[in-house]
Each structure stands twice: as C-alpha cells, then as structure tokens.
Amino acid sequence: MSIQPDRIIIFDTTLRDGEQSPGATLNVEEKLLIARSLAKLGVDVIEAGFPFASPGDFEAVQKIADTVGTQDGPTICGLARARKDDIKRAGEALKPAAKGRIHTFIATSDIHLKYKLRKSREDVLATIPEMVGYAKSFVDDVEFSPEDAGRSDPEFLYQVLETAIASGATTVNIPDTVGYLTPGEFGQLIRGITENVPNINQAIISVHGHNDLGLAVANFLEAVKNGARQLECTINGIGERAGNAALEELVMALYVRRQYYNPFLGRPPESEAPLTNIDTKQIYKTSRLVSNLTGMTVQPNKAIVGANAFAHESGIHQDGVLKNKLTYEIMDAESIGLNENQIVLGKHSGRHAFSKRLQELGYNLSDTELNRAFLVFKDVADKKKVITDWDLEAIVGDETQQPPELFRLEYVQVSCGDRAQPTATVTIRTPEGRELTDAAIGTGPVDAVYKAINRVVNVSNQLSEFAVKSVTEGIDAMGEVTIRLRHENQTYSGHAADTDIIVASARAYINALNRLYDALEKQAQGEPSQPMAGV
C-alpha cells in the first residue's frame, strides 16, 4: 500500500542542522521561541535537536516536545546515530510529544565506511534492522538516513533502503551530505530509488542537502519531480558550511510555480490548492526571528527574505511596477508577511494599546517581557516621530531574546571627532553585583567601547565579525548590530538594537560576552562538550 501524499511535507531542521552553523548556538529558551514560530508557520516536522549531544540539547528537545508537540501541532523529531544509547536518549526526550519521530542514520558511502566508520557494507546492512527496530520500540514514526547517499553506490543504496523500510522505517531520507550533486544527478538518484527499491511505496521519500555549490534548492525541486515528498530545510538556509536548502525559497517556488509542479503530484495543472501546509505570511517574521537569535544576518540580495528582494532601483522597473506589479514582480511582498504598515502609537500611548498591537503582530509576551519592552518603546517614542511595525519587532526581539544576563551594561559614553582620539567610558555590573568603570582609547568609538568593556570583563576573545544595519529608513532609524566573538575555536554571537548605534554596539558585545562567559561557567562545572553529527 502506497503512503505517498499528494502534497509536500516540510521538515524543518533549523534547530538541529541550522544550529550547527558556526556561531549560531542557541539556548533552550531561544530554541523554544523558534519552535513556536515554526509551528505557527505550519511546518509538518520540527527536528528539534540531537538529544544525545548534551544535557542542553536533551532539555530543548524535551521542552519543545512538551509545549509545541501537541496533537494538532507538528511532529517533533530527534536525531540519533544508529547506536542504542543515541536512540534511547532521543526516545526519552520525545516522550511528551503527541507525535514523536526518531531520525536515525548511518553512513553508506565507501569513503565514509573506510575512513570514518571503518565498517564493511555487510556491517551496515546488519546494523540497520537492529537500530530501526530499536527506534520503533519508542515511537511508531521512524526516519532512516543513509548518510552521504549522494556519493554512495546506487546498488548498495537500494539494498540499504529496502532493509530500512522492511525493518519499519516510515520515511527514508536521501542526503546530499556534502552538497556535491547537480539537479540532474539528484533527480536521477531519486528516480532510481523509486524504480529499484521494491518496497519504496511503503515509505515517504525525503531529501536533505547542503548548499556547497549553491544547488540545494534546485536539487530539491528536481527531486520533487521524481518522487520526493518530504523536503528537509532550514529558515534562511542556515546550516553547516554553506548551509542547507532554504525553506522560504522552496516553499515560495512551489507556491508561485504550483501550476508547473501540480502534475508531478498527480494534480490538475490548473489546481490552485497549495502544495505545502505553510502559512506563507509567517515567512518573513520567522526569518527575522531566526536571524536575530542566531546572529546570522540575512544578505540583502537573499531570495524571498533579503532586504532587496522586493526593491526596485531601475527607473524602467519602477515605472513598470507603478503601472502594474506583475511587470517585474512574480509574487507580492505581502504574501510572505512583509508590509509597510505603521502603527499610530507614540510617547502618549498606553500599555494596553502597545500590548494589543504586539498581539496583532503575533507576539504573545509574558508580563515581565511586556513591561521590559514597553519601557524601551516609551524611550524610543521620545526620540522618534514615527514608530513602525519594524521598530516594534526590533524592540521585542532585543528585549525578549537575550542570553543569560551575567554582565550588564549600566553606562556608556564616547568622545570622538576628526581631531580627537576616540575615547569611551563604560560602567558594567558584574555577575557578583559589583559596578566597575573603566575607559579606553580606540581607532574609532566602537573600538574604544569594546576595549573598555574588555578591560572590565577580562575574558579573552577575538572580534571576528561586526555588522550594523538600520531597521527602517531615515536619520532617526533604529540600528541593529550583530557581532561574533571567537574564543578557543568557538564562536559566540550577540545582537542588539537601539536608536544610538554606539549603545547598540555595546549591548551586542555584552550579549556575546554573556554567551561566552556562560559557556565557560558550564565547562567549569563539567558539562560535556557537544559531539556534532549530521546527515
């Protein structure tokens, strides 16, 4: 009996593979925020993490399973190597979920077998029934991945998949682990599987791929034409190395070109029914949330969610768009939830009006978060004549999506000019509650601020990235600053927004230092390091 659906299942791995981006480490509360946003977006499956990796990863998967994994919510998935201790840990973390899935994997390419696993093909074939069967003892829904399938011998791959399905796997995932394949090759690989795995109609074919050659989205769309019905992707395409296939690009390609893809899913070409369950109007908001929390800025020319995606500078383009958007736009900005609405709120607006507008924008804050955000809103309203929804999003993100507050910026002041040495004075409250003040000279005001902060905090680090952008247009726009620090080959990100870019820079630096300091404290307490794994 075939279980192939007539729509595309969206499997989001932002919280697992996406978090493996250098510097994109998230704490439990941040993962929970993203998971709630993904559920609202309408993803079918959330790969919430790798429970065996660390106590923090286990806790995150368990909390997401408990709070987001409701009966009418998404399936919550945990990754596990084809080892009993990994699988057991995943099963325990997923217990609270109404719909849980264990995603287990083992490498199948000869290069991985020889140099990584040091196993034979026969060893792998013997491991699969035992490990898939063990996963089935925890959950009914088991996904199996042959890691590095793109470079595996096809005939051996067919054997592996047939064995996994016969052992109880309900989804078989085909990963292009190193981003090596071209669209034609990937389509041929999926077609070969549909034609040569006898029991393939008993499982859903999934695809996972990395963007090393910039082909991940194209590969996935070709896979859909050849029988793939689940796409494993991430918000903004984040992930190891060059990242994963981007969820927003896949979803909007299937949305805009659904007449083209309909026949491949057995639908009439003229059908207007969506090919995914995604609420496209939540795409932009989810993209912003992930960008803010991970500290990974979206490039301006990024498809769908980049700042320039719906901008027109050419006079010919502008003229055409003004006459009819269809002349140069194949989709409406509002279809991804991007609009220019401005709120009628100012310094005299009350807490109730502020709270109501945030609810209309989709934010449900706790009383503590609301109070904190409202104080910042009043401060910004004193400085700006017009408050936009984007300003509100920046305020909410800055006040509710922060790392543990260990060091706190109490005061910052700079002095600079074309004939003066940039000088900064800072006052910082330490984790012990002491207020320390110091000053420093730098090559510019931000450099001076960072040197002064370092003198107080005294935690060795190297600034590896500094990025600043405006939230809205105009001289009074709020500025968002994202930075990354490196310490002992680990990267820690920080993010902050303020109408004063120097203040935003200082707060972003403190946020990154708090993440670094928190990691050092956990290491001192003996928490194990995270073994990284992926497919």
N, C-alpha and C positions, 0 to 999 in steps of 0.2 A: 504494500500500500504506500503510495507516494504522500509525503508530508511537505512537498514544496509549496510555499504560499504564492499567491498572485500579487504580492507586494514585496517591497524591500525592507528587511529588518535592519534597523540602525543599532549597532553595537558600539557604545562609546567607551573608549579606553583612556580618556583624558586623565583619570585618577590613577591609572596604572602605568601604561607606557608613556603617556604625556608627562607624568611626574618625573620620569627618568631623564627629561631634558636637563642639561647642566644648569643648576641654579634654580630649578623650578620646584624644589621640595616644599610640600605643604604640610601644615599641622592638621590635627584631627578636625578641629572646628572649621578650618578653611575647606577641607575636603567635603565636610557636611554641607557647607554653603553651596559648593559647586554641584554636589549630588542633587540637592533640592532644585537647583536651577535646571539641571539636566532632566529631572523628572517633569518639570513644568514645560520644558522644551518638547518633551514627548518621545525621548529615546526609548527603545524597546528593552535594551540591556545596558546596565552600567557595570563595567569591570572596575570594581571599587578598590582593588589593590591586590597585593601579593602577601597574604596573611602570615606566611612563614618568615618573611623578610625581617620583621622586627615587631616588638610589642606594640609600637605605634601604628604600624600597618594593620595588625590584627584588630586593634581597637577601632580604627577607622572603618574597616570593612564591617565589623560587628555593629557599630553605631549606624552606619548607612543602612545595613540590613534591617535594623530595628525601626528606624524612623522614616526611611524612604521606601523600603521594600514592602509596601502594603499590598493588599490583594489587587487593588486597581492601579498600582504603581508599576514601575519597571522591574524586570528580573534583575536581581543583584548577583554579580558573578565574582568569584575569587580565583586568582591564578595559582597553579600548583605545578611544580615539576612532577614528572612521573615517578614519584617517590612517596612511600606511605606516610612519612612524617609530614611532608608538604600537604598531601591530600587531606590528612586528618585535621591539620590546623585550619585549612580552608573550610572543611565541613563544619567545624566548631564555630568559626566566625560567622558562617552563613545561617546558623540555626534560627535566628529571629526573623529571617525573610520569609514572606509568604511564598515567594517564588525564587528559589536559590539555584545557582548553577556553578559547578566546578569546571574550570577550564584547565585541563592538564595537557602537558606537551612533552615531547622528546624529539631530539634531532634525528633527521633521516638522511641528510646529505653525506656523501662519503667523506668530505673534508671535515665535517663535524664529528662523524663517527671515529675517524682516525686520530684527529688531534685534540678534540675536546672530551668526548665520551670514552674513547678507547674501547669501543664495543663493536661487535660484528653486527651485520644485518640480522642474523638469526637471534642475537641477544635482544635486539629491539623488538622483533616480532614476538618474542616470548614475554617481554615486559608489558606490552600493550594490553592483552586480555586481563592480566592481573591488576594493573593500575586503573584501567577503566572500570572494571568490575568493583574494585575497592571504592572508587568515587561514587558509583551507583548505590553503595550501601549508605551514603549520606544524603544524596539528592537524586531525583529522577532525571534531572536535566544535566547531562554531561557533554561538554565540548572537548574535542580532541584536536590537537595541532601537531603536525609533523614539522618541527622547526626546520627552517631553511628548505622548505618544499621546492622553492623556485630553482634550487641547484641540485635537487635530488634526482636520481634515476627514475624516470616515469614508471617503468615496470615495477620497481620496488615500491614506489609511492602508491600504486594501485593496490598492492598487497597490504600495505600498512593501513590504508583507509578501509579496505574490506574487513580487515581484522578488527579495527576500532569500532566500526558500525555493528559487526556481529557481536561484539562484546558489550554493546549498549550505548555507544555514543550517539546522541541525537543531533549533534552538529559537528561537522568536520571542517576545520578551518585550514585554508591553504595560505601560508605566509610567504611573502617575498621578503624574507628577513633582512636582507642586505640591499634591497632596492635595486636589484640587478636586471630584472626583466623589462622588456618593452611591451606595449599594449598587445601587439600581435602574438607575442610569445605567451603572455599571461592568458589571453583568450584561448589559445590553443591548449594550454595546460588544463584549464577548466573544462574545455570540451573533451579532452582526452579522459578526464576523470568521469565525466557523465557517460562516456561511451564504453569505458573499460572496467569500472568498478561495479560488479553485479548487483550489489545491494544499495547503490547510491540513492535510490528513491526512498530509502528509509531514513535518510538524514538530510538536513539542510546544509548546503554548501556555503561556507563563509570564506571571505578573503581578508587578509591582513597584509599591509605593505608599507615599506618605508620609501621616502622621497629623495633618496640619494641622487638620482638622475632627474628629479623633477617630473616623474611619470606616474606617481602613485594614483592620483585621481583618474587619469586616463586609463591606467591599468584596470582599476576597479570597474569603470564604466564598460570596458570591453568584457570583463568577467561577467557582468550582469547579462550581457547579450548572449553569453554562452552557458548560463545556468546558475550563476551565483545569486543567492537570495539574502545573504547577510553581509553587510559591509562594516568592517572594524575600523573606526576612525577616531579622530580627536578634534576638539574645538581649536580653531586657528591652526590646525595641522601640527601641533607641538608633539615632541617625542624625541627619542634618541637620534643623535646625529642630525640629519636634515629633516627629521620629523616624520609624521605619518600622513596618510591621506586625510585631507581636511574635511570635517563633517559638513561645514557650511557650503563648500564647493560641490560636494557630491549631492547634497540634498537639493540645492538650487539648480544644478544641472538636470536632475531628474524632474524637478518642478517645471522649469522653463521649457525643457525639451521632452515633456511627457508624451506628446503625440508620436515622437520618434521611438521612444522606448516602450510604449504600450504593447506593440505586437510581440516583443520579446518576453513579455509576461503574460501572454495569452489574452490580451485585452484588445478591443477595437481601437484602431488608431485615433479616432475622434474622442475617445473617453476623456473626460475632464477630472475623473477621480484621482486624488493624489496617489503617488507611488510609494510614499512613506507616511508614517504617523506623526511626523514632525510638525509642530506649530511654528511655521517659518517666522512669524512675527516676534518670536522669542530669540531668534538667532543673534541679533546684534547685542542685545543685553547680556546674553550668555558669553559672547565673545569678549565683551568688556570686562565681565567678572573674572574670567579666566586670565585675561591679560593682566589685570590689576593684582590678582592674588599670586600669580607665578612670577610677576615682574618681567614677563616676556612681551615686549612692545610689539604691536602689530605693524608691519611695514605699511607705509601709506598706499602703495600700489598693490596691496594684497587683494586678491579677488574677493568679492562679496562684502567683506567687513573692513577693508582698508579705507583710510580717510579720503582717498581719491577715487574710490570705486564708483561714486555717483557724481563726481565733479567734472565740469566741462570748462576748459580754458580757451580752446579754439573758437574763434568768432563764428566760423561756419557751424560748428557743433552747437554753440549757444543759440544761434539763430534757429537751427532745426528743432532743438529741444523746446524752445519757447513756443514754436508753432505746433509741434506735436512731439511728445516724449518718445514715441515709438521710432522717430527718425534715428536716434542714437542711443536709446536705452532699451534693452531687451527685457528688463524687469524693473519694477517700481521699488524705490528705496523703502517705501512703507511696507513692502512685502516681507522685509527682514526686521521690521520694527524700528526702522530709522526714520525719525521725523524731526522737524524743526520747531515743534510746539514750545512755546514759552509760557511759564506759569505767571499768574498775576499775584505774586507774593512779594512782599518787601519787608522792611525793617519793622513795620507795624503789624505784620501778620502774626496770628497766634499759633500756639502749639497744635490746636485742633485742625486748622487749615493745612498746616505743614504735614501733619500725620496723614490726613486724608489724601493729599496729593501723592505722598510716597506710596500709599496703598494703591492708588490708581496706576502708579508706575510699576507695581508688582513687588514692592518691598514690604515685608512684614517684620518690623523690628521689635525687639524686647523693649521694655520701659527704659532700661538703662541705656541701650543703644539709641533709642529715640531722644532721650534727654541730652545725650552727648552730641548727637547730630544736630539737634535743634539749637544748641548753643553756638555751634560752628556756623549754622545757617544765619543766625542773627548777626554774627560777626561779619560774614561775607556780605549780607544785605546792607550793612552800614557802609561798605566800600564800593558796592556795585549798584548801578541804577536798575539793571535788568538781570533777573535770575532765570536761567534756562533750566530745562529738564536735565541737560548735560551737566550743569553745575550741581544740581541736586544729586545726580548719580556719583559725581566725584566726591561730594561731601559724605554721602552714605558709605561709599567704598573706603574712603580714608578713615572714617571713624569706627567702622564695624569690622573691617577686615585686616586687623593688625596682629602682629606676633605678640608673644607674652611681653608685657611692659616691665622690663627689668631696669634699663636705663631710661630716664625720661628727660626730654629737653624742656628746661624751665625758662631759658632766656637765650637769645642770640642777637648780636648786634655787629654790624660790619661798617668799616670805613674804607672807601676806595675812591679812585679818580685817576685821571691821566697823569697827574704829577704827584701821586701819593702811593705809598706802599699799602696794598690791601691788607687790612688787619681785621681780625674777628675776635670777639669775646663771647664765650658761651658759659652758661651755668647748667649743670646736669645733676639730676637726682640719681644717686646710685641705688643698686638693689638693696643696700643696707639702710637706705633712707637719708643718707648724707647729701648735702648740696655742695658741689665742688665747682669752682670757677677757674677758668684759665683763658689765655689769649695766645694767638699765633699770627704770624705773617705768612702770606702765601703769594703765589703768582697771580691770583685773582681772588675775588671774595669767597667763592665756593671752596677753593683750595684752602684758603685761610680758615674757614669754618671747619673743614674736615680735619685739618691739622690740630686745631684747638680741641675738637672732640676727641681725637686720638690721644692727646696729652692727658685728658681726664680719664677716659675709659681704659687706656693702656692694654688693649688686646691687639696683638699683631695681625695685620691684614693688608691686602693689596687691592686697591680700587681697580677693577677690570672693565667696568662699563658705567657710563653716565649718560642718561638720555633725558631730555626735557621736551615737553610739548604743551601747547595750550589746549584747554578743554573746549573753548569757544573762540570766536573771533573778537577782535577789539583790544584796545590797550588795557582794559580792566579785566581781561580774561583770567580765569584761574589757571595756574600752571601745574602740570603733573610731572613729577620727577621719578624716574626709575633708575636704580643703581644696582650694581653687583659687586660683591667683595669676594676675594679668594683667600682661603686660609688652609694650608696643608692639603692642596689639591681639591678642596671642596669649595663650592660656590654658594653664596647666600645673597638673596635679593631683598631689596627694600623699595617701598613705594609710598609716596605722599603727594597731597595736593594742597595748594594754598594760593591766594592772590599774590603773595610775596614769594617769588621764586627762590630767594635765599632761605626763607623759612621752610619751604617745601623741600629744598635740598638737604637742610639739616635734619628734618624729621625723617626723610627717606634713609639717610645714613644711619640714624639711630635705630630705625626699624631693622635694617640689615645687621647692625651690630647686635641687636637683641636676639636675632635668629642665630647668629654665630655664638654668642655667649650662652644661649640656651643649649645649643648642641654641645658646647664644651662642658657645661654642667652635667648633661646626661652622660657624656663619656666618662666623666669623673665618678659618676655613680655606677658605672659598669654596665650600661645598656649596650647590647651587642650591635655591631655595625650591620648595615643592610646589604645582604648579598643581592646583586642585581640580576634579573633574569628577564628574558623577553622572547617573543616569537617573531 
